């Protein structure tokens, strides 16, 4: 199960990472697009103003990008810590279930042995009772025979 979850996490993470990277590229292309489409006249007339604005914008983008990357790396660290926690919980749960299963099995075997011994003892008692009853029955049969056929002494 852990392998499934981890694999799912990796796949999901990869897809999200790809989307974020493509979104960043598209956003930077969109920001750059107005600068590319400007005519030469506008560039000449705005010359230094435009260069300053572009530099400020790119510096803001770089700072924003670094800050964004820092935030993203924090999220990745949280994902890794959470994944590690889930992994540890799964492993500890598995070991607990193994221990519990072993204890359960041992206890069940002990109960079975105790019950078998109890029933074996009951069987011995029943056999002793049966032997005693057979002996009593044989004596009664002999007594009945003697009572029905009296011996005459001559």
Secondary structure, DSSP 8 states (H G I E B T S, - for coil): -HHHHHHHHHHHHHHHHHHHHHHHHHHHHHHHHHHHH--HHHHHHHHHHHHHHHHHHHHHHHHHHHHHHHHHHHHHHHHHHHHHHHHHHHHHHHHHHHHHHHHHHHHHHHHHHHHHHHHHHHHHHHHHHHHHHHHHHHHHHHHHHHHHS-----
